[in-house]
Amino acid sequence: MKRPFLRLLPLFLAACACTKTPEEKEYAEDDFIDYISVSVNSQITEVQPMTGIVLWSDSGSVKKDWVTMEYAYMLYNDVCKAKDSFDWTPMENLLSKAASRGHQVVVRFRYSYPGKSCSVPDYIKELDDYEVLWAKAEGRNTEYPDWRCSELKRFHKEFHKRFAEKYDKDPRLAFLETGFGHWAEYHVYDGKFIAGQTFPPKDFQAEFMKGMAEWFKETTWSISIDAADNQYGPFQKYPELLDLTFGNFDDSFMCEDHDSYNYDSWKFFGENRYKKAPLGGEFSYYSDYDQKHCLDAGGMYGRKFEDEVAKFHMTFIIGNDQPGKQTDVRIKEAAMSMGYRFRVDDFRVKPGTGAAVKISNVGVAPIYRDAFVAVDGKRGEYSLKNLMPGESKWIKIDSPKISEESELAIECDHLVPGQEIQFQAGVI
């Protein structure tokens, strides 16, 4: 469905500065003049972990070799059946099945979905101050939450706090998306929109977002770019929320009018937000044409996918229909254009002392989990999540066991079995 243009949209173009871990010393090539150069040759041949084109977990193509992540909606009432009672079995099943395929999961919990019942737990629906409301949305009978209910607000915060306690560091979870409205996409364009009832009040949204920033220390969380619309989002009333570390997703990426509404929405959240958290989305379903041609090598609507990926610093995108529209070769090629991409520019050792590695990020975004250059299993102290696109870094690794036969790798604890972070190198 077409979406209205933003109302009173201010363009918050101030840089969302990336906070880097303080380093004791910045190294340069001259610091390693007495080290021995070691040749290393390596290629990036696969889509990198936590990047690429994502398929739904129940897709028949989910075992394709270019898949690194799977996507799924989750329902609040599948986890919570009674007050403060949480059974995470459905989440465990989702994560475990994906991990068994060597994949991680992008998950989004939702309340409203056109044509379906609301996932508010039954115990809340039975309260005296809660009203069950059904209305037409997208031409289908749809149930909406009642955000006037104080217990729903309390539950919503408690749920995400408990979720963070259990899954914040779980390597099976790649990213979390959250929001309100239809599909949790921060809009009710064709349905029953009642501010403060079918859509939560802005003061509660602000309270919730501040809680998310407190509860999640490792896992990034993202909201739809539609939250830029003041009809739905709290940011014009509470502009300080823009300083929180969250990402964005765009559910109509590559649509025909992407350069207007969508682009304005991206800019609202700051053109450097990718330095803090991942940017993702889903290919446009506005038309069959969009799904069929969004990955055409020649592009569509005058735009090529890889160019848009670079422009918006995209890390992942849901493309569940693409196996039926494009070849595996083309999908993999497009997927490999997303996210981080590491290149080793120099590798030197000083036997009995240590090693020095110059590494660059030649991708379009950083990696959003801690990852480290390692030589023979000894890691450097610098986390590569601080290495922005276009940046290079000399990393020193002290170890008396390092020699000219030492092996170089990139290590990350937030991977599932079978995943590997590759790097390109042609050091002679």
Summary of the structure (lengths in Angstrom):
residues: 428
radius of gyration: 22.8
end to end distance: 54.6
largest distance: 76.6
contacts: 1410
relative contact order: 0.16
helix: 25%
strand: 25%
